[in-house]
């Protein structure tokens, strides 16, 4: 077993002159009575934590922002942010096709839907196109019926006025 060497001031001055030149006093100061009051301060904090529970947000943030969860929390937040950007740039309501609308209508209860609901669900330019096509087809069918049955315009006007 080795003897523990002790150095006197002379040896310390030779080995580490800078260290030897430092004052040998405690640079830290503690307020008077600090250690006498410390136990009561700690007990007050514990009682306060027990009596006033943290809010839900405070508990969640304490759990998320712990050092062991910091990287995973940051990764999840980044993925959510990037996902939002991608979804925002990819989602365009104008991309809904007539085929998609037809499939949705087919799979839902068509009896509970009226014509107004269907028209409201369609894009404006499609509604105008369908109205024009329907009006011209109906107009042709009505004209053909009137010509085939030799019904005159005056007769139709008289019947409409009678209603």
C-alpha beads as a LAMMPS data file, in Angstrom:
LAMMPS data file: protein, C-alpha beads

163 atoms
162 bonds

1 atom types
1 bond types

-500.0 500.0 xlo xhi
-500.0 500.0 ylo yhi
-500.0 500.0 zlo zhi

Masses

1 110.0

Atoms # bond

1 1 1 0.000 0.000 0.000
2 1 1 1.304 3.451 -0.952
3 1 1 1.606 6.238 1.486
4 1 1 -0.639 9.138 0.762
5 1 1 1.529 12.083 -0.047
6 1 1 0.692 15.374 1.535
7 1 1 1.871 18.587 0.025
8 1 1 2.687 21.607 1.992
9 1 1 2.395 25.181 0.748
10 1 1 5.941 25.103 -0.580
11 1 1 5.260 22.062 -2.797
12 1 1 1.954 23.537 -4.044
13 1 1 3.723 26.772 -4.972
14 1 1 6.233 24.817 -7.053
15 1 1 3.703 22.510 -8.737
16 1 1 0.888 24.997 -9.413
17 1 1 1.828 28.612 -8.864
18 1 1 -1.449 29.973 -10.291
19 1 1 -3.511 27.763 -8.020
20 1 1 -1.390 28.741 -5.045
21 1 1 -1.941 32.451 -5.780
22 1 1 -5.750 32.166 -5.508
23 1 1 -7.373 33.324 -2.283
24 1 1 -8.469 30.546 0.001
25 1 1 -12.019 31.733 0.701
26 1 1 -15.525 30.694 -0.364
27 1 1 -16.786 33.038 -3.121
28 1 1 -20.437 32.044 -2.568
29 1 1 -22.662 33.717 -0.028
30 1 1 -25.942 32.405 1.366
31 1 1 -28.570 34.719 2.865
32 1 1 -28.791 34.661 6.643
33 1 1 -31.173 31.976 7.927
34 1 1 -31.499 30.333 4.476
35 1 1 -30.902 26.791 5.685
36 1 1 -33.166 27.389 8.691
37 1 1 -36.075 28.348 6.381
38 1 1 -35.336 25.845 3.580
39 1 1 -37.356 22.887 4.986
40 1 1 -40.484 25.027 5.415
41 1 1 -40.106 26.467 1.886
42 1 1 -39.856 22.953 0.421
43 1 1 -42.896 21.769 2.390
44 1 1 -44.949 24.758 1.178
45 1 1 -44.071 23.955 -2.450
46 1 1 -45.045 20.295 -1.989
47 1 1 -48.380 21.201 -0.379
48 1 1 -49.048 23.755 -3.116
49 1 1 -48.399 21.131 -5.823
50 1 1 -50.739 18.673 -4.095
51 1 1 -53.561 21.157 -3.493
52 1 1 -53.380 22.898 -6.875
53 1 1 -53.099 20.226 -9.557
54 1 1 -51.616 21.206 -12.895
55 1 1 -53.909 21.918 -15.808
56 1 1 -54.194 19.364 -18.579
57 1 1 -51.980 21.461 -20.861
58 1 1 -49.318 21.775 -18.149
59 1 1 -49.263 18.001 -17.605
60 1 1 -49.072 17.295 -21.340
61 1 1 -46.302 19.843 -21.883
62 1 1 -44.322 18.438 -18.938
63 1 1 -44.593 14.961 -20.441
64 1 1 -43.746 16.044 -23.990
65 1 1 -40.882 18.405 -23.239
66 1 1 -38.883 16.062 -21.048
67 1 1 -35.368 15.589 -22.422
68 1 1 -35.929 11.922 -23.225
69 1 1 -38.986 12.823 -25.364
70 1 1 -37.662 16.022 -26.937
71 1 1 -36.447 14.514 -30.228
72 1 1 -39.507 12.332 -30.703
73 1 1 -41.825 15.271 -29.936
74 1 1 -39.946 17.467 -32.373
75 1 1 -40.078 14.747 -35.036
76 1 1 -43.825 14.273 -34.633
77 1 1 -44.459 18.024 -34.756
78 1 1 -42.332 18.290 -37.910
79 1 1 -44.201 15.413 -39.584
80 1 1 -47.557 16.977 -38.745
81 1 1 -46.403 20.324 -40.145
82 1 1 -45.071 18.798 -43.375
83 1 1 -48.182 16.647 -43.721
84 1 1 -50.334 19.761 -43.427
85 1 1 -48.348 21.507 -46.138
86 1 1 -48.575 18.509 -48.468
87 1 1 -52.301 18.067 -47.847
88 1 1 -52.924 21.768 -48.412
89 1 1 -51.050 21.756 -51.716
90 1 1 -52.556 18.467 -52.915
91 1 1 -56.195 19.099 -51.974
92 1 1 -58.099 20.989 -54.625
93 1 1 -61.913 20.829 -54.607
94 1 1 -62.016 21.396 -58.389
95 1 1 -60.484 17.958 -58.929
96 1 1 -63.709 16.145 -58.041
97 1 1 -64.927 14.448 -61.191
98 1 1 -68.459 13.647 -62.307
99 1 1 -67.580 9.980 -61.879
100 1 1 -66.690 10.566 -58.207
101 1 1 -69.965 12.393 -57.600
102 1 1 -71.906 9.614 -59.312
103 1 1 -70.220 6.960 -57.128
104 1 1 -70.986 8.858 -53.930
105 1 1 -74.596 9.360 -54.914
106 1 1 -74.951 5.718 -55.898
107 1 1 -73.651 4.496 -52.535
108 1 1 -75.797 6.834 -50.452
109 1 1 -79.525 6.776 -49.964
110 1 1 -80.618 8.431 -53.182
111 1 1 -84.271 8.488 -52.074
112 1 1 -83.461 10.932 -49.284
113 1 1 -81.747 13.399 -51.608
114 1 1 -83.544 15.977 -53.705
115 1 1 -82.487 17.714 -56.878
116 1 1 -81.463 20.888 -55.029
117 1 1 -79.001 18.965 -52.815
118 1 1 -77.441 17.366 -55.875
119 1 1 -77.122 20.669 -57.705
120 1 1 -75.600 22.337 -54.625
121 1 1 -72.968 19.565 -54.425
122 1 1 -71.823 20.093 -58.000
123 1 1 -69.332 22.718 -59.221
124 1 1 -70.938 25.822 -60.770
125 1 1 -69.751 25.225 -64.347
126 1 1 -71.108 21.650 -64.313
127 1 1 -74.507 22.864 -63.073
128 1 1 -74.801 25.379 -65.912
129 1 1 -73.793 22.743 -68.498
130 1 1 -76.319 20.224 -67.171
131 1 1 -79.121 22.829 -67.066
132 1 1 -78.425 23.794 -70.690
133 1 1 -78.296 20.168 -71.867
134 1 1 -81.461 19.271 -69.916
135 1 1 -83.361 22.320 -71.140
136 1 1 -82.485 21.697 -74.803
137 1 1 -83.371 17.980 -74.564
138 1 1 -86.644 18.711 -72.787
139 1 1 -87.425 21.462 -75.284
140 1 1 -86.866 19.089 -78.213
141 1 1 -89.030 16.388 -76.583
142 1 1 -91.854 18.852 -75.939
143 1 1 -91.719 20.239 -79.489
144 1 1 -91.753 16.738 -80.935
145 1 1 -94.779 15.794 -78.788
146 1 1 -96.666 18.926 -79.825
147 1 1 -95.937 18.355 -83.519
148 1 1 -96.824 14.658 -83.381
149 1 1 -100.160 15.364 -81.691
150 1 1 -100.845 18.488 -83.788
151 1 1 -101.439 20.670 -80.744
152 1 1 -101.516 24.363 -81.486
153 1 1 -99.940 27.117 -79.428
154 1 1 -103.249 28.928 -78.841
155 1 1 -104.735 25.773 -77.298
156 1 1 -101.817 25.516 -74.808
157 1 1 -102.124 29.209 -73.859
158 1 1 -105.887 28.811 -73.257
159 1 1 -105.313 25.787 -70.981
160 1 1 -102.578 27.564 -69.017
161 1 1 -104.801 30.611 -68.500
162 1 1 -107.604 28.367 -67.243
163 1 1 -105.382 27.047 -64.424

Bonds

1 1 1 2
2 1 2 3
3 1 3 4
4 1 4 5
5 1 5 6
6 1 6 7
7 1 7 8
8 1 8 9
9 1 9 10
10 1 10 11
11 1 11 12
12 1 12 13
13 1 13 14
14 1 14 15
15 1 15 16
16 1 16 17
17 1 17 18
18 1 18 19
19 1 19 20
20 1 20 21
21 1 21 22
22 1 22 23
23 1 23 24
24 1 24 25
25 1 25 26
26 1 26 27
27 1 27 28
28 1 28 29
29 1 29 30
30 1 30 31
31 1 31 32
32 1 32 33
33 1 33 34
34 1 34 35
35 1 35 36
36 1 36 37
37 1 37 38
38 1 38 39
39 1 39 40
40 1 40 41
41 1 41 42
42 1 42 43
43 1 43 44
44 1 44 45
45 1 45 46
46 1 46 47
47 1 47 48
48 1 48 49
49 1 49 50
50 1 50 51
51 1 51 52
52 1 52 53
53 1 53 54
54 1 54 55
55 1 55 56
56 1 56 57
57 1 57 58
58 1 58 59
59 1 59 60
60 1 60 61
61 1 61 62
62 1 62 63
63 1 63 64
64 1 64 65
65 1 65 66
66 1 66 67
67 1 67 68
68 1 68 69
69 1 69 70
70 1 70 71
71 1 71 72
72 1 72 73
73 1 73 74
74 1 74 75
75 1 75 76
76 1 76 77
77 1 77 78
78 1 78 79
79 1 79 80
80 1 80 81
81 1 81 82
82 1 82 83
83 1 83 84
84 1 84 85
85 1 85 86
86 1 86 87
87 1 87 88
88 1 88 89
89 1 89 90
90 1 90 91
91 1 91 92
92 1 92 93
93 1 93 94
94 1 94 95
95 1 95 96
96 1 96 97
97 1 97 98
98 1 98 99
99 1 99 100
100 1 100 101
101 1 101 102
102 1 102 103
103 1 103 104
104 1 104 105
105 1 105 106
106 1 106 107
107 1 107 108
108 1 108 109
109 1 109 110
110 1 110 111
111 1 111 112
112 1 112 113
113 1 113 114
114 1 114 115
115 1 115 116
116 1 116 117
117 1 117 118
118 1 118 119
119 1 119 120
120 1 120 121
121 1 121 122
122 1 122 123
123 1 123 124
124 1 124 125
125 1 125 126
126 1 126 127
127 1 127 128
128 1 128 129
129 1 129 130
130 1 130 131
131 1 131 132
132 1 132 133
133 1 133 134
134 1 134 135
135 1 135 136
136 1 136 137
137 1 137 138
138 1 138 139
139 1 139 140
140 1 140 141
141 1 141 142
142 1 142 143
143 1 143 144
144 1 144 145
145 1 145 146
146 1 146 147
147 1 147 148
148 1 148 149
149 1 149 150
150 1 150 151
151 1 151 152
152 1 152 153
153 1 153 154
154 1 154 155
155 1 155 156
156 1 156 157
157 1 157 158
158 1 158 159
159 1 159 160
160 1 160 161
161 1 161 162
162 1 162 163
